[in-house]
């Protein structure tokens, strides 16, 4: 489920970047509101993914997918230039994302239950007596 959350977060990241371009310096209300909502959505879903993924893997994949998606859609929507150098760089980014996915192992955070409300949770915490 963490990888699904990460893909949703990356989609929000793409919307965030494209909407930011459309704000014209945050002078356009609609794109500005969309930018804020997409940023919040991206961070929210990233935080869900990071419950089980290592932050180094999760953040790198999030920004990698967001970068490639933004360039592809920026080329299509805003008629930005695509050249051979950019294409090679994006293939390398995609390869890195796939490599991180294949190398990822579930974190121990996923297996450990959260502490009960009101109970100490740090290492070396002593039981609280009433």
Residue pairs with C-beta under 8 A, 6 or more apart in sequence:
1 52
2 48
2 49
2 50
2 51
2 52
2 53
2 58
2 110
3 49
3 53
3 101
5 45
5 46
5 48
5 49
6 45
6 46
6 49
6 53
6 58
6 61
6 62
6 65
7 65
8 41
8 45
9 41
9 42
9 43
9 44
9 45
9 46
9 48
9 49
9 62
10 42
10 61
10 62
10 65
10 66
10 69
11 69
12 38
12 39
12 41
12 42
12 45
13 38
13 42
13 62
13 63
13 65
13 66
13 69
13 70
14 65
14 66
14 69
14 70
14 73
15 34
15 38
15 41
15 42
16 35
16 38
16 39
16 42
16 66
17 66
17 70
17 74
18 70
18 73
18 74
18 77
18 78
19 31
19 32
19 34
19 35
19 38
20 31
20 35
21 74
21 78
22 28
22 31
22 34
23 31
23 32
23 35
24 31
26 32
26 35
42 62
42 66
46 58
46 59
46 62
49 58
49 62
50 58
50 59
51 109
51 110
52 106
52 107
52 109
52 110
53 104
53 107
54 104
54 107
57 100
57 103
57 104
60 96
60 97
60 100
61 97
61 100
61 101
64 93
64 94
64 96
64 97
65 97
67 90
67 93
68 90
68 93
68 94
71 80
71 82
71 86
71 90
72 90
74 80
75 81
75 82
115 121
119 128
120 126
120 127
120 128
